[in-house]
Amino acid sequence: MNRTSIIYIVLISFILAAIVYSFYFYKQVQDYDQLIEKGMSSESSLPTYHFALIGEEMNHDYWRLVGQGAKETEAAYDVFVQYEGPKRSNPEEQLKLLDIALKSQVDGIIVQALNDNFTPLIDRAVEAGIPIITIDTDSPDSLRNAYIGTDNYAAGQLAGEALIEDTNGKATVGIITGSFDNAHHQLRVEGFRDVVEKVEGIEIVAMDESNITRVKAEEKAYEMLTEHDNITAFYGTSSFDGIGIVAAAKSLNKEENLYVMTFDTLNENIQLLKEGDLDAIVEQQPFEMGYKSIEIMLDIIKGKSVQDTYFTDASIIRISNLDNWKSEKDEAS
């Protein structure tokens, strides 16, 4: 092979390499342009409003429904709902999440205000221009813009009236409350007491807290049934209290003729009602609370007039009206 041929081969190789590199470079530029366009498209489709919802307990059917209600608004409104909460009820963790939401400067915060420790942070958020709605548990002395949830005092009264009716005004009562410290449980006890203490044949002989766990509810109910052999009725103020009370009564063979009332239509509670182990359930509307909280928040942001409180319905579910309740739920879904 002569020198000229070698030069031609080298030149052709350079040309081919340049063509391949040019094509590769062109492809990279095209891919990068597509990424930019995709990013710009993604940015332009971001919701206008970013709301934080801080619940009590992520691993709880009641709070799952609150979250589902709030998240469902994303399909109807120009919003993104960031739903956060502790795995188990923990006010300190909720306060940290509230602080994070405040510092993140979200457009609005929906939070369960379990105790007075929430008031300073709620006030700081409102003063910083972030509207606050309390949900499930109110902080009426704070600067919050509105409350949505059960009227917990009225729900306690409703429970008291149901117990009087179902026991013909004669009962020796033990109370298992979810928490002595949480405002909504305090109100449910207060409302209940104010009704039943007017009836001569009803006496409350013991009260303890379950820390919103079925294990603790069972332990406390067991102690009450052991110490107060004359207890004929129990009132539980949280979702798991009835489950724990029934378990304690069965372990002591005292479930016969024992009246048990609890809160919330968990699947387990409904099953116990069917089996005759629970006598009454105080139903709340967690899905509605979540959904309407976002609608109220949008009204606040748009400068519309809103109410101070939005009470969702509470009702009593017994075996006598269970079929009607299920039919209504099926129709609504």
Disulfide bonds with the S-S distance in Angstrom:
none
